[in-house]
Amino acid sequence: MQVQVSQGRSGFNLPLTPAGENCTQTRTVDTLSLFQNERENRTIAAGEYVFREGDLGAEAFVILEGEVEVEVEGRLIETLGPGDIFGEMAIISSSPRSATVRAKSEVILAVLDERRFQFLVQQTPRFAIHMMRLMADRLRRASRVNVA
């Protein structure tokens, strides 16, 4: 399978969706490859909270290993695994966390602060589109949950 690769100014390779592959999932960039060499990782034990609904936050996270559960008002919304990004709204809107995220298993997270996020959005348009799709999908799911 052929993979398209973009070279950013920082020198990291950004693998994109394999050429010719249908992009029906939200993951349009290979986030695992993009963040696998991060210097600032955080390990969270199973059952521990990454953050709680209402907390202030200034960073997003990429799951490198393990799984987390996302809850809103005490209801399980989704389970995320390796390559998934969460917490991005805190970087974009500087508002309190809209969900609670708890480690389902031991999880290793890459930390994405605002500076790194801005760099990725500016230098890799596919990452920006990926984030917009991710947020749009989550908004749609949240709307369905609120209607039900």
N, C-alpha and C positions, 0 to 999 in steps of 0.2 A: 504494500500500500504506500503510495506516495504522500508525503506530508509537506505542506507549505511552511516555510520558516521565515520569520522576520527578525532582523537584527536591530535592536534598540541602541541608543547612545551609551547606555550603561554596559553594553557588552553581553547582555543575556540574550539567549535565543527564545523566541516566543513561538512554539509550535501552534499552528492554527488547525482548523478542521481539515482532515485529509481531503485532498483534491477529489472532487466529484461526489463526495459523501453528502447525503441529504442532512440538513441542519434543523431537524424538527425538535431536538432537545435544546434546553437552554444553554448547555455547555458548548459554546462555539469556539472557545480557546481551550487549550490543554493546560488548565490551571495547575495541575500537579507538576508538570514539567516547568512551568513558569516560576513556581515558588519552591521547588525542591531544595534549592541551595540557599534559602533564606538564613540569615544570621540570627534573627530574633524569632525563635520558636517558643511556644508555650505548651507545656504538658498539663493536662487536666485529668484528674482521676475520675473513674466511673462514678456517677452520682453527684459530682461537684457541679456547681453552676459556673458557666462562662460569664454570664451577666443575667440580670433580672429585668423584667419589664419595668420601665420608669427610671432605671439607672441612667446616668449621664455616661456618654462614651465618646471616644475620639479615635477609635480604630475599628477596622473590620478584620475578619479572620478567614483563612482558607484552611480547610481540613486536609491535613497531609495523611493522617492515619486515624482510624476509629470512626465513631458515629456520635452525633448529637441529636437531641430532640428539641424541637421548637414549639413553644406553647404560647398562646395568647389567651389571657384571662383564664388560665388554668386548663385550657383545652389544647390537646396535642394537634398541631397543625401539620407538621411534617418531620420526617427523620432525614438528616443529611449525612453524607459520607464523603470519602476522599475525593478531592477536587471541587467540592462545593464551597461557595463563599457565603458568609452571613455577617450581619452587623454593618452592612454598607450604608444604611440610612443615617447612621450617626456621623459618618464622614461627610455625606452629601448635605444633610440638613441641620446638623448641630442640634438635633432635638433628642429628647430622652428615648431610650430604647423602647421599641414598640412590641417586643416579645421577650420571653424568657428562654434562654438556651442552656440546656443541661447536658453534660456528657453521658451518653448511653453506655459507652465503654471508655476505657482510657483513650484519650484523644490527643493528638499532636497537632497544634495549630500554628500556621504561619501568621504573623501579625502584620497587618497592612495599615500603616498610618496615613494621614492625609497627604503628606509629602510624596510618599511612594504611590499612592492612589492617583494623585494629580499627574505625576510623571507617566504612569501607565496609560492614563486616559489621553494625554497629549501626544505621546510617542507611538502608541499602538491603537489606532482607531478600532480594530477588531475587539480589543478589550473593552473600550467604551460601549460599543454595540452590545457586547456580551452582558455588561452590567445593566444596560437599559432593558434588554430582554428579560434578564433575571428579575428586575424590579417589576416589570409589567406582568410577568407570570405570577409573581407573588401577590400583586395587587388584585389580579383576576381571581386567584384562589381565595384571598381574604374576602372579596366581595361575595363569592359563592357561599362561604361559611356564614357570613352575616345575614344573607338572604334566607338560608335554610333554617 
